[in-house]
Amino acid sequence: MTFSGAVGEVVGCRGPHGFYIRSRPRKSDKTPTPRQLDVRSKLATAMQFLKPVKEIVYKGFAGAHRSRSKTAAMNAAASHMLNYAMEGTFPDITVNPAAVRLSRGTLLPLLDIALQRSGSEITVSWSTIVSPFSGHADDRVRVVCYNLRERSVTVGKARRSDGMVTMDLSELPLGSNTLVYAYACDRERKQFANSQFLGEVGL
């Protein structure tokens, strides 16, 4: 007889060599050390930051690895954040948005990229020059506007050959801040460029 799940003080699991039973893990009564608190808080902060953009991360960190699961893609993005984008120590931990990546890969990034604002509209422009070995005119470009107050995401779409995309942010709340990122991927969404942080827009 086999089962999966918890029964009393034991847990039934399916492993690579069949079913096995182990004791139910118990919570530690030990007070976490300052380092443990710091690590846990940074991980929680990273995952909270990435949650609104998870659908982008799923594609942007798994494009070149079709076997990579959504969980693995999210873990890769969180690992990058933990290594490069977390500042301060517990309990004063902040995220450096310029060091966050929403996608990662070897595709040619957007060259000469620039962000301009006019009223409630933003325009992101870039060079249409491509390399025959690392970029294509029909590469997809995505501009991601991540509003920190609403934790909402608005995406503008274009092709590399378009050279620009304009987005209206008038529906976002006044007094809030929006992070702007951009990235490119090939038309089959198998190759991605590293995402680029363009700045923070105050509304």
Secondary structure as the mmCIF struct_conf table of DSSP 4:
data_model
#
loop_
_struct_conf.conf_type_id
_struct_conf.id
_struct_conf.beg_label_comp_id
_struct_conf.beg_label_asym_id
_struct_conf.beg_label_seq_id
_struct_conf.end_label_comp_id
_struct_conf.end_label_asym_id
_struct_conf.end_label_seq_id
STRN STRN1 GLY A 5 VAL A 7
TURN_TY1_P TURN_TY1_P1 GLY A 8 GLU A 9
STRN STRN2 VAL A 10 GLY A 15
TURN_TY1_P TURN_TY1_P2 PRO A 16 HIS A 17
STRN STRN3 GLY A 18 SER A 23
HELX_LH_PP_P HELX_LH_PP_P1 ARG A 24 PRO A 25
BEND BEND1 LYS A 30 LYS A 30
HELX_LH_PP_P HELX_LH_PP_P2 THR A 31 THR A 33
HELX_RH_AL_P HELX_RH_AL_P1 PRO A 34 LEU A 50
HELX_RH_3T_P HELX_RH_3T_P1 LYS A 51 VAL A 53
HELX_RH_AL_P HELX_RH_AL_P2 LYS A 54 GLY A 60
TURN_TY1_P TURN_TY1_P3 PHE A 61 ALA A 64
TURN_TY1_P TURN_TY1_P4 ARG A 66 SER A 67
HELX_RH_AL_P HELX_RH_AL_P3 LYS A 70 TYR A 84
TURN_TY1_P TURN_TY1_P5 ALA A 85 ALA A 85
STRN STRN4 MET A 86 THR A 89
TURN_TY1_P TURN_TY1_P6 PHE A 90 PRO A 91
STRN STRN5 ASP A 92 VAL A 95
HELX_RH_3T_P HELX_RH_3T_P2 PRO A 97 ALA A 99
BEND BEND2 LEU A 102 LEU A 102
STRN STRN6 THR A 106 THR A 106
BEND BEND3 LEU A 107 LEU A 107
HELX_LH_PP_P HELX_LH_PP_P3 LEU A 108 LEU A 110
TURN_TY1_P TURN_TY1_P7 LEU A 111 ASP A 112
STRN STRN7 ALA A 114 SER A 118
TURN_TY1_P TURN_TY1_P8 GLY A 119 SER A 120
STRN STRN8 GLU A 121 SER A 125
TURN_TY1_P TURN_TY1_P9 PRO A 132 SER A 134
TURN_TY1_P TURN_TY1_P10 ALA A 137 ASP A 138
STRN STRN9 ARG A 140 ASN A 147
TURN_TY1_P TURN_TY1_P11 LEU A 148 ARG A 151
STRN STRN10 SER A 152 ARG A 159
HELX_RH_3T_P HELX_RH_3T_P3 ARG A 160 ASP A 162
STRN STRN11 MET A 164 ASP A 168
TURN_TY1_P TURN_TY1_P12 SER A 170 GLU A 171
BEND BEND4 LEU A 172 LEU A 172
HELX_LH_PP_P HELX_LH_PP_P4 PRO A 173 PRO A 173
TURN_TY1_P TURN_TY1_P13 LEU A 174 GLY A 175
STRN STRN12 ASN A 177 CYS A 185
TURN_TY1_P TURN_TY1_P14 ARG A 187 GLU A 188
BEND BEND5 ARG A 189 ARG A 189
STRN STRN13 PHE A 192 ALA A 193
HELX_LH_PP_P HELX_LH_PP_P5 ASN A 194 SER A 195
STRN STRN14 GLN A 196 GLY A 202
#
